[in-house]
């Protein structure tokens, strides 16, 4: 293959780098050989090329832009994501597009990358790319460390790497564990952390976006079409690599052979996965797998499962599935195996996965060498397995490797907490200028109470650029009260990329009210792996309305155990209607002790009918001090008949500030005739200004004969209430409870205070009680300001036959905008023969009220020369009226004996779906002899559930059957 412009300057240190592999052009590089997963064939038949066409990812533009920039002056481009997310393919396709003529080197994971450093006087790299797939394999002694990375970038080398999310998070978690003096696993991960702090990774999502899926759907490839149709909850690349299927097959194999399982094969795969988890990332010899798998087989059930032979187990686990991969992949050396990396990643992501057993750690150590011991030591340190870490690091430390000595001393220190044992090992390295040794030595001195010398070593390390030491100095000087000096070191530590320092600096800025300055630091800390910062940054984005950006950060925080983030994710899911996801996140948060989530989970479960389980979560939230959970628990107990339990939790919720709980407590106490207790609870709640509670207290005082106190409380309440609706609503409720005297007292006191709206409600109360004279009096009091009172007076006089007096009140109400009064006034005018006045009154309303348009149309249809305009207003009425209104007009006209107009409105109502109208129209048509149409409308009435139409329909059909049309 010919690549334009692919002549290159000599490779720096060519003789040395030859030991690392062969440089080949990017365009000619074998993607499968560089780590891209083989793809299944459509239908699983194994035919076709190993890889489908590349589908552009949303991150392509960013990756390619970063590669172009790195090609100009050297640079580091890192892609992170889950296994089978498509990291390697995305990175290499970007390199092919942007740097096709560059030379690429893919060194083995155990290579000594220090050989790549150009010696003084050697040329710089000229269009060269270093490919580091699974970067964590190279973050070890002799691998990629910060000073080497800096040197390579200065020599214009492009470093292109991938890193699985699980490994990225593990290294970042080591930073999260820091308490200010160096935490467990920090030193083992220090090199990796410092390298990661030098780059902002490009995240390749496992789940493909809608835009990416649309591009898949348009591709001309059967495998991609199949993946698009069947990927379900998995990513496209994940489906193509058959990862989910292989994981499921491994899990199913744990059954006995009698049930079709392969228990020994499953145990072999589990052992291989665990060996990879502890750092044995290369080829696994058969003897090691054989020795390590016994624990896993025993854990599955051992001999009871009738396990297959070892050879059969290896054969089964090594069988290639879907033409893509096997559970145990073939190693480069004969007789060796390695686990499919998707399985390793899946177990690492599973919070319920068991810890690696001691026997596997020991087997790994037994078969380890100088290449794998650092990886085992690092894994053991990150897992706080200090005895294992000590054994892994000791041979390397005894050989004088500086980083091994530091990690070895960390293992000793965390294992036995004896500073005297490790100080002699650290001091020579610290005095020789090792910043890592200096910060560890300072921690040892701090443990011994020698703060002054510890400070000296922290200063030395901080001057060398160690951000952890700068942060330790911040905590030291803050404790000494030297706030200005402490802040200087905090800022230095944050600018040095230490995640906890970034988050602390952001917090400090937030407390000062400088949100604009704080937010970039929250984001930087989140990107650097600080869990609290992930939550704050995500929460801030959510508050700004950017849920799409907020959710991934909240999810990362929640997956690291941040219960508040999980609680918010539950709320996000609920808001979009995904109650299953809401329940999942709220359970995570509630099980982590978040009281708000416990209450929300209780509400969700109760609403779907799981009230008993909901109550258990209310109880958890209540015990944690959540006032609303206490209230909800009390409500459940009350419904279950446990009044004493309900009272206790209402009381505790009230003590926590929930006034509604005090209101309900008062109600329960009153039901038990504990009037003093009820009054005390309601007076406490009334202090918060709750209107309903004050109503209940006034009611209690009236019933107790303490009307003067009740009246004073009501008058105080009137000062706070703009209208009488709340008081009137409560007054009606009290009347329905059988306490009409309380209703009368409430409304009379309000009316006597000058409230005309109260006078109207009092009149309505008297009218409902059959006390017409009292009702008339109070309606007359309120009528000048309350139009409905004038309307009601009109009704009252109309029922007495006092039409003229009724009309006068309707006119007053109409003049104040009461439409129904205007309609009744028009009706009275028509009945009185005052048609011109009636027409004028209706014209004011006809544009807005269908009833007025109907009445005006009827009036004009009876008026000489008014038929055209009358039909216009009926047309307007028909456009505005619903089925019930149209049927009402039909009934009105039927009572007047106007059959033609009755049919018009009956038909309107029937066409709008009114079943009785359909029946009446059918009956009317049948009476005229229009039997065919009559049958149709009667059948429609029956279809709409109007059973009375069945008999006339049968009669009509019988007649039609016996008198067929000619």
N, C-alpha and C positions, 0 to 999 in steps of 0.2 A: 504494500500500500504506500502511495506517495503522499507525503504531507508537505505542503508548501512551506518554505522557510524553516526547515527543521535542522539547519546546521547550528551547532552549539559550541560554546567555548568549552575547554576541558573541564571535567568535573573536578572541583577542589578535592584534594586528598584522594585522588582516584584509586590509588593502590589500597588505601585503607577501606574505602567505601565498597570496594569490590566484594568484601566479605559480607556485605549487607544485602546483596542481590544484584539484579540486572536493571539498569535504567532502560526503559522503553518508551516510545512516544505514547502520549495520552490517547491519540486516535487509534492506536493499534493494541492498546491494553485489553486484556481479557476481563470483562466485567465479572464473570463468575469466579475467576481466579482471584479477584480483588475483594470478594466478599458479598457480591450481590446474590440474593437467593434465587435459585432456579424457580421457574413458575410452572405450575401444573398445566397440563394440556386440557383443552375443552373436553368435557365429558370424562376426563381422567384416562384417556386412551394412551397417553405418553408420546403421541406423535407431534411433529412440529418443532420449531426452534425452541431453545431453552428459555428465551426471554420474549415477552410480547413487546410491541412498540411502546416507547416511553410516552407516558401521559404527563403533560406539563403540570407541575404542582404550583400552588399559590406562592410558595417561597422562592421559586426559580429566579425571579428578577433580583431578589436580594442576594441570593447565593452567587449569582453570576457577576453582580456588581462588586461584591467583596473579592471575588477571585480576580477580577480585572484590576482592582486597586492593589491586591497583593502581588500581582504579576509585575507591577511597575517598580515596587521598591521592597518586595518581600512582605510576608504577612501570614497570619494564622486564621484559618476559616474552620469553624467547628459546627457540625450539625448534630443535634441531639433529638432523641425520640425513642419510642418503644421499639423492641425487636420487631422486625418485619413492617415497620412504619414506612419504609422506603428511603431511609437515610442514605445508604450507600449508593443506590441507583441515582438518587437526586444529585448527590455530590459529584459522581463521576460523569453523569450526563452534562452537568454544568461545566465540568473541566473539558469535556469533549467539545462543547459548544464554544467555550471562551479560550481555552488553551490547547487546541488540538496538536500543535507542534511541539509543546513542551515535553521534556523527558520526565518520566515518573518512576519513582522507586517505592516499592512496597516491602519494607524489611520484615523479617520474622519477628514475632512478639518478644523473643528473648534477645534481640540484637542489641549490641552496645551502640546506642545512637551518638555517643560522644565522638565516634569516628567521623561523623558528618561535620564536626566543627572545623572550619578552615584554619590552617596554621598561618602564622604571620607571613605576609608576603604572597600567599596563595591567592588566586583569582576568586572573585565572587561567583556565586551561582548565576548561570545565564539560562533562563527559561527552564527551570527544574522544579518539580513538584514532589514533595514527600507525602506519601499516602499512609495514614495511620488509622486503619479501620479498627473500631473498638479501642479507643484511645486509652482506656483504663489499663490495658495490658502493658502500655509503655510508660505508665506513671510509677516508676520504681527506680531503685539505684541502677545507674547505667542507662536509664531511659530518658524520657523527655522531662527536664527540670527547667526552672525559670531562666537561669543564666544561659543554658544551652539554647533554649527557645529564642532568647534575645539575640544571641550570636547568630543563629541561623537566619533570623529575620533581617538582621543587619547585612548579612551576606546575600540578601535578596532571594532567599529560598521561599517558595510557597509551601506552607504546611497545610494540608487538607485532611481533616479528621472527622470521625464519627464517634458518638458515645451514647450508649443506651441510657434512657432516662433513669432506670433503676440505679445504675452505677453513678450517674451524675448526682442523684439525690443522696446516695449513701455518702459520697464525699462531702456534699454540702451539709448533711446532717452532722458530720463531725464538727463543723463550725458551729452549728446550733447548740452543741453540747457544752460549749465553752462557758465557764463561769467567771472568767476574768483572769485565770491563772493557768489556763491550759487544761482542756478536758480530756476524758478518756477517748482514745482514738485520734485525737487531734494531730499528734506528732506523726503517727503512721500515715495520715492522709495529708500531711503538710505540703509535700511536693505537689501532689495533685491539686490541692486547693489553690496553691499559688499559681499554678499553670492555668487553672480555670478562671482565676481572677484577671488573667491577661487577655481574655476574649469574651465577647458577648455572643453566646451561641445562637444559631438559627434553629428554631424548633420545628421539626417535621411531625405533623400530627398523624397519629395512627388512624383516626377517623377522618375520612376525606370530606372536604367542604362540598356544598351544593354545586359550586362552580366546577370543582374538580370532577365530581360525579357526572356532571353534564358533558364534560370533555370525554370521560370514559364511554358514555352512551353513544358518542359520535364516532368512536374509533372503529376502524375496519379490522377487527380481530375477534374471533370467536371466544377466546379465553377471557378477554375483557368484557365482552357482552355477558358471558356467564357470570363473571365476578360482579358485574353491575346488578344482575338480576337476583343473585343469591347471597351476597355478602352479609346481609342482615345487620347485626350489631357490630360487625367487624369491619376493619378497613379493607380497601381493595387489595393493597399489597399483602396484607395479612392473609386474606383469602387465597390469593394466588400462590403464596408460599405454603399453603395447607397447614399453617400453624394451629388454628383452632381444632382441626380434625385430628392432628397428631396428638395434641394435648388430651382430647377426649378419649382417643384410643388408648393412650397410656393409662388414664384413670379407669377405664372399663376393664383393663387387663388385670386389675388387682383382685378380681374374683377367683374362685377356685377353678381348677382345670375342668371339674365336673360341670361347671356352669359356663364353659367356654372361655375361661380366663387364661392368663399367662402370668401367674404371680411371680415366678422367678424373673421373668423378663421385665416385669414392672419394677421389681426390686433392683435389677441391674440399672435400669434407666434412672431410678431414684438415686441410686448411689452415684451414678455419673453426674447427675445434676448437682447433688450435694458437694461432690468433689470440685466441680466448677465454682460453686458458691464459696468454697474455702480457699480458692486461689489456684487450683490445679487446672489451668485453662488450656493446656496443651493436650497432646495425645496421652490417653490413659492406657497403661499396659494392662494386659488381661489379668495378671496376677493381682494388681491393685483393685480392679473392678470386682474380681472374685472375692477378695478379702473384705471389701467394703460393703458388699451387697447383703451379707448375712443379717446384719442388724435390721435392714429394711424388710427382708423377707419374714423375719420373726415378727416384726411389728404388724405385718399384714395378716398373720395367722399361722405362719410356719408350715409344719408338716400337715396340719389339718386341711390345708388348701390343695394337697397332693401336687406340689409344684413339679413342673416339667424339669427335664435334665438341663444342666448348665449349657450344653451345646445347643439344645433346642431353644433355650432362652436367648442366647446370643443371636441365633439365626433369625428368630422372630423379631427381636429388637433392631436388627440390622437390615431388615427387609425395606426396600425403597417403596414409599407410598405415593400414589398419584404421580409417579414419574418425577418427583421433586426431592424428597428427603426421607430419611429414616429417623427413628427415635434415637438410635446410636449411629452416628456418622462414622465412616471409615477414617482413621487417622492417616497421617502421611507415612508413618512407619508400619511395617507389617505387624498385624496382630494387635494394633492399638485402636481405640475407639475414642469418640468424644460426643457429648450430648448435643442434640439439635438446640441451637441457642435460644429459639423461641420458648422451649420448655424451661430453660434456666431463668429467662426473663419473667415468665409467667409465675413461677414459684416465688421469685424475689418480690414480685408485686403483690403477692397474696398475703394479706395481713394475718391470715389464719394458718399459714404454712408453719410446720414445726421447725424448731431450731435444728441445726445440723448436729447429729449425735456425736458424742465424744469419740466413739470408735472410728468415725470417718475422719475427724481431725487427726487422730493418731496415725491412721493408715496413710493419710496424705503426708504427714511428716516423715513417716517411714520411707516413703518412695520419693521424697523431695530431693532437689539438688539446689545448687546455687542460683539457678534460674527461677525456681518456683518458691524457694523459702521466703524471699521478700514479699511475694504475693500472699502466701499463707500467713506470714507475720502481720501484714497489713489487714487482712481480713479478720484475723484473730483480735487485733487491737481494736478494730471498729466494732467488733462484737463483744468487747470486754472479756475475751477469753484469755486472761493474762498469762496463765501457765503455758498455754499453747504458744502465745506470742513470744514468751521468753525462750521456749525451745527453738522456735523458728529463727529468731534474731540472733541467738547466742553464737552459732558458728560464724555468722557474718561479722558480728561485733568483734569476736576474737581474731578475725582476719584483718581488723583495723578499718573496716568501712565506716566512715563517719556517720552516715545516716542510720546505719544499722546500730551503731553504738547508742545513738540518741533514742531510737525506738526500743532498744533493749533496756535502756535505763528507765524508760517510761513504763515498760511492762513490769520491771522490778518494783518501781515505785508504787504503781497502782495495785500491785499484788500484795506487797508487804508493808507499804507506807513507811519505809525506813530510809530517811534522807541520807543517813551516814553511809549506806551501802552504795548509793549511786553518785554521790558528790565526787568521789575521786575519779570516776569515769567521765563525768561531764566537764570538770574544771579544765583539764588540758585542752579540750576541744573549744571551750568557751574562750580561753585565753589565746587560742590560735585564731580566733575571729569568727567562729561558726555562730551565726545568729540563732539557729535552732538550739544549739547547745546553751547559748546564753539565756534564752528564754526558759529552757528547762531548768538550768541551774538557778535562775531567779526564783522559779516556783519551789524548788527544793529549799532554798534559803528562806523563802516566805513561810514555808511549813515549820521551819525551825525558829521563826520569830525574828530572823535577822533582816528586818525590813530595809535597813540602810544599804546593805550590800546588794540585796535584791534589786533595789531601785537603781543601783549603779549598773547592774547587768542589763536591766530593762532599757536603760538609757543607751547603753552600747548597742543593743540589738535594734532599738528604735532608730538610732542614727544610721544603721545599716539598711534601714527600710523595712524592718519587720513590723507589720501592722498590729499583730497580736501584742507585741511588747508596748506599742504606743497605747493600745487600749488598756493594758494592765496599768500603765502609768496614769491614765485617766482615772481609773478606779482608785488607785493609790492616793493621788493628789486630792481627789474629791473627798475621800475619807479623812484626809488631813485638813480639809477646809480650804485648800488652795484652788478655789473654783476657776479663776482665770487661767492658771497653768493647766489645770485638768482639762478645760475646754480646748486648749491648744492641742493637747495630745489626742483628744477625742476627734478633733477635726483631721489631724494627721492620720489617725487610724482609719477613719472613714475614707479619706482620699487614697489611702493605701489599699482599699478594697476589702477590709475586714467586715464581714456581713453584720456582726453584732454592733460594731461601731457605727456603721451606716444607719442602722435602725435606731440606735441610741441618739445619734446626732439628729435624725429626723424627729424623734420624740421631743428633744430639747427645743427644736425650732417650732414644733407644733405647740408646745406649752407657752412659747413666747407669742403665739398668734401669727407666726409667719408661715402660713399654709403654702403660699406660692413657692417658698424656698424649701419647705419640708417635703413636698410631694416628689420632686426628682430624687431625693435621697431615699424615700420609701420605695420608689420604683427600683433604684439601684440596689438597695438591700434585698428586695424581693428577687431580683434577677440573680443576685449573688447567693440566694438560697436561704435567707432568713425567713422563718415561718411566720413570725408575727408581722413582718413587713409584707409578706404575701397577702395576709389577711387585710391589713390596713390599706394597702394599695388597691386590692380588689374591692374593698368596701367603699373606698373613695370614688373609684370609677363607677360603682353602682349608684352612689349618691348623685353623681354627675349625669346619670341616665345612660351610661355606656355599659349595658349588661353584657354585650357580646365580648368586650374586653375584660370585664370584671370577673365573669364566671370561671375562666381558666385559672386565674390567680386564686380565687376562693377555693376552687377544687384542689389545687396543689397544696394549699394550707390545710384544708380538711383532711386530705390523704396523709398528711404528716401529723395528724392528731389534733388540729386546732378546732375545738368544738364550736366556738362562736362562728367560724367560717362554715362549718357543716350546718349549723342552725340557719344561717342566712341562705345557704344553697337550698335548704328545704323550703324557705319562703319564696325563693326565685322559682323553684319548680312548681309550687302551689299557684303562684301568680300566672304561670303559663298553662295551668290546668293539668299538669303532670303529677297526679296525687301519688302514684306509685313511687316516683323518684323523690317526691317530698317526704313520704314516709321513710324511705331508705335513709335520706340524710338526717332527718329528725331522730331516727333511731340511733344513728351513729353519734349525734351530738348529745342526745339524752343519756345514752349509755356512758358517755364521757363526762356526765355530771352537769350538763347545761340545763338549767331549770326552765328556761324559756322554751327550749326544744321539747322538753318533757311535757309541758303544758300543751304546746301545739300538736304534738303527737296524740295526746289524750283527746283533744278536740277532734282531730281527724278520725281517730278510731271510733269515737262516740257517734259522729255524724254518719258513719257507714254502718252503725248498728252494733259495733263491738264495745258496748258501754262498760262492761266489766274490765276489759283490758285497758280501755281508756282511763278508767278510774285508777288503775295501778300506776299509770304515768302521771296522772294528776297528783297522786300521793307522793311520788318521787319529787315532782316539782315543788309540792307544798312543803315537804320536809327540808328542801333546800332554801326555803324562804320566799318562794315566788307567790305573790299575793293573789294573782289571778288563778293560779293553780289551786291555791287554798279555797278560793271562792267556788271554782268548778267542782272540787272534791266535795265541798259542803253541799252543793246542789245535788250531786249524785247520791250522797248519803241520805239527804232529805227524801229524795225520790224512792230510795230503798226502804224508807221507814225508820232509819236510824236518826231520830231527831236529836238525840244528845250528841252524837258524833257530828252532825251537821252544825249544831250550835257552837261546838268547840272550834270547828274550822272557820265558821263565819266570824267568830270572835277573834281568832288569830289573824284572819285576813283583814279584819277591821283594824287591828293593832298595827298591821303592816301598811295601812293607808288606803284600804279599799272601802270607800263609803257605801257602795252597793251592798257589800257584805254586812255592814252594820244595819242597813235597812232591812235585809232579809232576816238578820238575827232578831231585830225588833219584832218582825212579823211572827216568827216562830214563838218568841216569848209571849206575845199577845195571845196567840192561839192557845197557849198553856195557862192563860189568865195571870201571867206574871207581868202585870201592868207597870210596876216600878222598873223591872228589868227592861221592858220594851221602851219605856220612856227614856231611860238612861242611854240605851243604844241609839235611839233616834236623835236625842239631843247631841250626842257626840257626832253623829253623821251630819246633823243640821249645821254644825259649825263650819263644815266645808262648803256650805252654800247649796247643797243638793235640794232641789225643789220638791221632788217626790217625797223625800224623807220628812220635810217640813209639813207637807200635806198629811202624812201618816200621823205625825205628832199632834197636829191640830185636831184630826179625827179622834184620836185617843183622848185628848183633853175634853172635847165636847161630850163624848160618851161618859167620861168620868165626872161630868157636872162642873167642870172648871172652864166655863165658857168665857169668862173674862180674860184668862190667860190665852185661850185659843184665839179670841178676837184680836188681841194685841199681836200675836204671831202672824195672823192673816194680814193685818194692816201693814206689818213690816214686809211681808212677802209682796204685797201690792206695789211697794216702792221699787221692787226689783223686777217686776214682771211688766213687759210692755203691753201685753194684751191679756184677755181673760181666757184664752183657749185652754191653757194648761189647767187653770183652776176649774173651768167648766167641765173638762174631760174627767178630772178627778171627781167632781161633784156628781156626774152621771154614774161613774163607777161605784161610788159610795151608795147611791140610790139603788143600784142594781144589787148591792150587797144587803139591802134591806134596812138601810139607815137613812131614810129620806129626811129625817130631822137634821142630820148633819149637812145634807145637801142644801136644805133651806137656810140653815145658819150661815154657811159659807157664802152663798150667793147674796143673801140679804145684807150681811155685813159689808160685802163689797159694793153692793148697790147703794146702801146708805152712805158710803164714803164718797159718793159722787160718780162712780163708774157707770156710765150709761150702758156699756157693753154687758156689765154684770146685771143691770136691770133687765136687759133683754133675756139673758140666760135664766134669770129668776122667773120671769114671766113664762118662759117655755116650760120650766119645771112645774109651775102651778098649773099650766094648761094640761100637762101630762098627768097630773094628779086629779084632774077634773075640776079644778078651782078656777072657772072661767073669769069670774069677777076680779080676782087677784091678778090673773094673767093680764086682763085688759088694763088694769091700773099700771102695771110695770111696763107693759108695751107702750102705753101712752107716755111714760116717763122717758123711755129710750128712743121712741120713734123719731124725734127731731134729728138725731145723729146716727141712728142705726136703720138703714132702709128696710132690712128684713123685718124689723119690728112693725113698721108701717104696713108692709105686705101682710104680716100675720093679723094685724087689726082688720085689714080688709077681708081676710078669710073669715074672721070671727063674725063680722057684721054681715057678711054674705050668708053665712049659715043661719043667721037670725032672720034672713029675708030683708035686711036693711041694705038694699042695693045701692042707693044713692050714697049712703055713708061709706059703704065698702069701696065704691068707686073713688071717693075723695081720698081715702088712704092709699089706694093703689096708684092714684095719680101722684101723690107725694113720693111714694117709693120709686115710681117710674122716673120722676124728675131727678132722682138721685142715682139713676142708672140701674135699677132693679128690673131686669128683663122680663121675668115671669110676671111681675106686677103689670108691666106694659101689656103683656099678652092678655091677662085677665081683664084689664081695663078695656082693651079692644073688643073682647068678647061681650063685655057688658054694654059697650056702645052699640055693637051690632044688634044685640037683643033689644036695646032701647030704641032702635031705628035711627040712630045717629051715625049713619054710614060714612059720611064724609069725615067726621072726626075719627072714626075707627080706621078708615083708610089712611089718614095722615099718621095716626099712631103706629100702624103696621109698617108703613114705608120706612120709618126710622130704624126698624129692626130687621127688615126682610133681607138685607144684604148679609147679615151675620147669623140670623137664627132660621134654621129650616122651618120651624113651626110658624114663624111669622110669614115667611115666604108662602107656605101652604095656605095660611089663613087669608093673606092678601090675594093670592091667586083665586081662592074660592069666592072671595068678595067681588073681585073683578069679573069672574066668569058669570056671576049673576047680574052684573051691571050692564046696561045697554051700551054696546060699543066697546066693552072692555075685554072681550074674549081673547083677542090676540095677546094683550099684555098679561091677562090672567094665565094663559098657557105658558107664557115666558116664566112667570114666577113659579108655576108648578114644575116646570123643567128645572129651575134653580133648586127648588125644594127636593126634587128627586135626586139631583146630583149630590146633595149634602146629607140626605137622610139615610140612616141605616135601616136594616130590615124590620126591626121592632118598631121604629118610628113610623115607617110607611104602613105597617099593618095597623098601627093605632089610628092613623088617619082613615084607613079603609073602614075600620070598625065604626069610627065617628060618622062617616058618610052613610054607612049601612043603617045606623040608627035613625038617620034623617030620611031613609028610604030612597037615597040617590044611587040607583043601581049602576048606572053608567060610570059615575065617578068612583064608586066603590070598586068596580072591576079594575079601573086604571091603577089605583093604589094597591089593590090586592095583588095585581100582576107584578108591580114593582117589588113588593115584599117577597113574593114567591120567587121571582128571578134572583133576588138577593139571598135566597136560601132559607126563608122562613117556612117551617113545615105546616103550621096551621093556616098560613096564607095560601099555601099550595092546595090544602084541603078545601078551603072556602072557595077558592077560584074554581077548582074542579066541580064543586057542588053547584056553584052559580052557572057554570057552562052547561052542566048536565041538565039543569032546570030549563035552559034555553034550547035543549036538544042538540047541543054541540058535543056529542058523546065521544068522538075520537080524541079531541083535545082534552075533554074532561078526564078521560081515562089516563092520559099522559100525566096530568097534574096530580090526580089522586095517587097514581103509582109513585110519583116523586115524593109525596107526603109520607107514604108508607115507607119508602126507602130511607127517609130522614127520621124515622122512628115515631111518627104520629099514628098510633094504632087505630084511632077512631076513623081513619080514612079507609081501613081495610074493608068494612062492610059495604059502603057505597061503591068502592072499586069493584067488589065482587058482583054487585047488582048491575053496574054499567057493563062489565065484561060479559055477564050472562046475557044481557040484552043484545050486545053487539054480536055474540056468537049465534044467537037465535034469529037475528035479522042481518044477515050478511049483506054487504054493499053489492048492488047489481053490477 
